[in-house]
Amino acid sequence: MTEPTLEQRKIIYRARRGLKELDYYFDPYVREHYLTASEQEQATFASLIQEEDPDLLDWFLFNQPPKAEYAELIGKLKQLKNDNLA
């Protein structure tokens, strides 16, 4: 596995929210998929983690549909958790 770039390290650090509901989805993705994801997916994730925690909670807990640009990635993060539970 290649060493993360400085920018990737910053994004990995920012992904730690301190809210267990968000970390539940972000941590496995960062550990297992982020560094091997496409540049586009990494950019989308970097943008996603810039969003406010209340919005992220709404999107991940189905209280609100996510912004269109995040819908696919949020679906993937949820599916990864479901796959790990199976």
C-alpha positions in Angstrom: 0.0 0.0 0.0 1.3 3.4 -0.9 1.9 6.1 1.7 -0.9 8.7 1.9 -0.1 12.2 0.6 -0.2 15.2 3.0 -3.6 16.2 1.6 -4.9 12.6 2.1 -3.6 12.6 5.7 -5.5 15.9 6.3 -8.7 14.5 4.9 -8.3 11.3 7.0 -7.8 13.4 10.1 -10.8 15.7 9.3 -13.0 12.6 8.8 -12.8 11.9 12.6 -15.9 13.7 13.8 -16.1 12.6 17.4 -19.8 11.7 16.8 -20.2 8.0 17.0 -23.1 8.1 14.5 -20.8 9.6 11.8 -17.6 7.8 12.8 -19.6 4.6 12.4 -19.7 5.3 8.7 -16.5 7.3 8.1 -14.0 5.1 10.0 -14.4 1.9 8.0 -14.4 3.8 4.7 -11.2 5.7 5.6 -9.5 2.5 6.9 -10.4 0.2 4.0 -11.4 2.2 0.9 -10.4 5.9 0.9 -6.8 5.5 -0.2 -7.7 3.1 -3.1 -10.7 5.2 -4.2 -10.7 7.1 -7.5 -9.5 10.7 -7.4 -13.1 11.8 -8.0 -14.4 9.8 -5.1 -11.6 11.1 -2.8 -12.6 14.6 -3.9 -16.2 14.0 -3.2 -15.4 12.5 0.3 -13.2 15.6 1.0 -16.1 17.8 0.1 -18.6 15.7 2.1 -16.6 16.0 5.3 -16.7 19.7 5.0 -20.4 19.7 5.6 -21.9 20.5 8.9 -22.5 17.7 11.4 -26.3 18.2 11.7 -26.6 18.0 7.9 -24.4 14.8 7.8 -26.5 13.3 10.6 -29.7 14.1 8.6 -28.3 12.5 5.5 -26.9 9.4 7.1 -29.9 8.7 9.3 -32.4 9.1 6.4 -34.1 12.2 7.9 -33.3 14.1 4.7 -32.2 13.2 1.2 -28.5 14.2 0.8 -27.3 16.7 -1.7 -27.2 15.1 -5.1 -23.4 15.3 -5.4 -23.1 13.1 -2.2 -26.0 10.7 -2.8 -23.9 8.0 -4.4 -21.0 8.2 -1.9 -23.3 8.2 1.1 -25.1 5.1 -0.4 -21.7 3.4 -0.7 -20.7 4.2 2.9 -24.0 2.8 4.2 -23.6 -0.3 2.0 -20.0 -0.9 3.3 -21.4 -0.9 6.8 -24.2 -3.3 5.9 -21.7 -5.6 4.1 -19.5 -5.6 7.2 -22.5 -6.6 9.4 -23.5 -9.5 7.2 
